[in-house]
């Protein structure tokens, strides 16, 4: 049990700051696990590009282990072809 009548020590303050600093990292990890839950049909996913627009050029695309291998999407669930496309396409910033 914590004794709130004692003043905070430098060690406890540093430990608390470190824990708070880890929150964005933990939140990003849980967001990554939750990402990719939207159904392909809902975003009109197709395994072929739409002109020059393809998943491999999208900001939401997470590449697979090898070049050309299916990857993941931060929004759409399931394996995603780097040459695929959906209506959520957002070009990567330059």
C-alpha positions as CSV (number, residue, x, y, z in Angstrom):
1,X,0.0,0.0,0.0
2,X,1.3,3.5,-0.8
3,X,1.9,6.0,2.0
4,X,0.8,9.3,0.7
5,X,1.9,11.1,3.8
6,X,5.6,10.8,2.8
7,X,7.1,13.2,0.3
8,X,7.8,11.8,-3.2
9,X,11.4,10.7,-3.8
10,X,13.4,11.4,-6.9
11,X,13.4,7.7,-7.6
12,X,9.6,7.4,-7.4
13,X,9.2,10.5,-9.6
14,X,11.6,9.1,-12.2
15,X,9.9,5.7,-12.2
16,X,6.5,7.5,-12.6
17,X,7.8,9.6,-15.5
18,X,9.2,6.5,-17.2
19,X,5.9,4.7,-16.9
20,X,4.1,7.7,-18.4
21,X,6.6,7.8,-21.2
22,X,5.9,4.2,-22.1
23,X,2.1,4.9,-22.5
24,X,2.3,6.1,-26.1
25,X,4.3,3.0,-27.0
26,X,1.9,0.7,-25.3
27,X,-1.0,2.6,-26.9
28,X,0.6,2.2,-30.3
29,X,1.0,-1.5,-29.7
30,X,-2.6,-2.0,-28.8
31,X,-3.7,0.2,-31.7
32,X,-1.7,-2.0,-34.1
33,X,-3.4,-5.1,-32.7
34,X,-6.8,-3.5,-33.1
35,X,-6.0,-2.2,-36.6
36,X,-7.1,-4.0,-39.6
37,X,-10.5,-4.9,-38.5
38,X,-12.6,-3.4,-41.3
39,X,-14.0,-5.9,-43.8
40,X,-12.5,-5.9,-47.3
41,X,-16.0,-5.8,-48.8
42,X,-16.9,-2.6,-46.9
43,X,-13.9,-0.7,-48.5
44,X,-14.3,-2.3,-51.9
45,X,-10.9,-3.9,-51.7
46,X,-9.6,-5.4,-54.9
47,X,-6.4,-7.4,-55.5
48,X,-5.5,-5.2,-58.5
49,X,-4.4,-1.5,-58.5
50,X,-6.6,1.4,-59.5
51,X,-4.5,3.1,-62.1
52,X,-1.2,4.2,-60.4
53,X,-2.8,3.8,-56.9
54,X,-1.9,0.6,-55.1
55,X,-1.8,-0.6,-51.5
56,X,2.0,-0.7,-51.6
57,X,1.9,3.1,-52.1
58,X,-0.7,3.7,-49.4
59,X,0.0,5.3,-46.0
60,X,-1.9,2.5,-44.3
61,X,0.0,-0.4,-45.8
62,X,2.4,-2.5,-43.7
63,X,4.7,-4.4,-46.0
64,X,5.1,-8.2,-45.8
65,X,8.3,-10.0,-44.8
66,X,9.6,-10.0,-48.4
67,X,9.2,-7.5,-51.3
68,X,6.0,-8.3,-53.2
69,X,4.6,-10.5,-50.4
70,X,1.2,-9.7,-49.0
71,X,1.3,-7.3,-46.1
72,X,-1.2,-5.9,-43.7
73,X,-3.3,-2.7,-43.5
74,X,-3.7,-0.5,-40.5
75,X,-7.5,-0.4,-41.2
76,X,-8.5,-3.4,-43.4
77,X,-8.4,-6.9,-42.0
78,X,-6.6,-9.9,-43.6
79,X,-3.7,-10.2,-45.9
80,X,-3.3,-7.3,-48.3
81,X,-1.6,-7.4,-51.7
82,X,0.9,-4.6,-52.4
83,X,-0.8,-4.4,-55.8
84,X,-4.3,-4.2,-54.3
85,X,-6.5,-1.1,-53.8
86,X,-9.5,0.1,-51.8
87,X,-11.5,3.3,-51.4
88,X,-9.5,4.3,-48.3
89,X,-6.3,4.6,-50.4
90,X,-4.2,7.5,-49.0
91,X,-0.9,8.1,-50.7
92,X,2.3,8.0,-48.6
93,X,3.6,11.4,-47.8
94,X,6.8,12.3,-49.7
